[in-house]
Amino acid sequence: MKTFLLLATSLLVLAACNKPSTYQPAAGDSSETIYADACARCHNPFQPGKPLGIVKSLNPNAQQVANKIQVGGTMVMPAFEQIPAERRLTLAQWIIDNN
């Protein structure tokens, strides 16, 4: 019974995590600020000179990363639909540049 409750609770938590995010950056926010506000709590915090380590092994281009930001990941990463397309692309390039 304990195993079932643990499994059921875990599935509910994972399902809740994949909801679209309501995060919306302020007009003048930099990519670094957007990353700190929306991404760093789950991914590595940005530290100058240290790679973020979140996409390097996949070697994606900026459009692929921007698409992942828009639609979210599997199971846990939410979709960041409120970040405008142009800003998603700029953020994606910043992420690639800092990996």
DAWOVEN-V844644 format. One line per field, one symbol per residue. ss: DSSP state (h for helix, s for strand, l for the rest). burial: # if it has 16 or more other ideal C-beta (glycine too) atoms within 10 Angstrom, else .. Layout:
ss->???
burial->???
This chain:
ss->lhhhhhhhhhhhhhhhhlllllllllllllhhhhhhhhllllllllsllslllllhhhlllhhhhhhhhhhlllllllllllllhhhhhhhhhhhhhll
burial->........................#...#.#..##..##......#.....#.##....#.#..##.###.#....#####.#...##########.##
